[in-house]
Amino acid sequence: MVRLARRRCGDRIDARVHDLRSPLDWLNDERFDAAVMALVIHYLDDRVSALREIHRVLRPGGRLIVSTHHPISDWRIFGGGYFDVERVEDDWHRGQGHVRFWRQPLTESSSEFADAGFLIERIVEPLPVAQMADRYPEDHAKLTKEPGFIVFALRKLSS
């Protein structure tokens, strides 16, 4: 994705690969108006520390958009209790590989956002786009009935 961003935007952006287990030490406090964590938070072992670091670099009132697996989807796939907080492993279909990630209920995600200094402004459970039906009809049919992902629009509370 970094190579694609650099190819499309050239030197108009500073695109980097960064391990979110480490601070964003090259960024000053309150530098950005908004940030996006697209399908990444569920891979982090210490989500609150990463969220706090993003909180640090956002200006007062800044926004963070976080997307992740919907907890209902993970519960249906992995079983157990809905309120379980655990690291799970999965083999993605269509040869996309073996992954390890955290599953947790909405209560846990909400607590982590609050602990990092964010307020949830909106929760969205996106539906699939119509074009998906042509290429992946079974997945499209399932996602029109069951949520697969969830998106949180967060606002930075005062520092």
Protein Blocks (a to p, Z undefined) as FASTA:
>chain_A
ZZmmmmmnommbccddddfkbccfkbcehkbfbdcdehklmmpmblmlmmmmmmmmpceh
iacddddddfklmmmmngpjfklccddddddehhnapcddddddfklmmmmmmmnopacf
bdcdddddfklmmmmmmlmmmmmmbcfbdcdddddddZZ
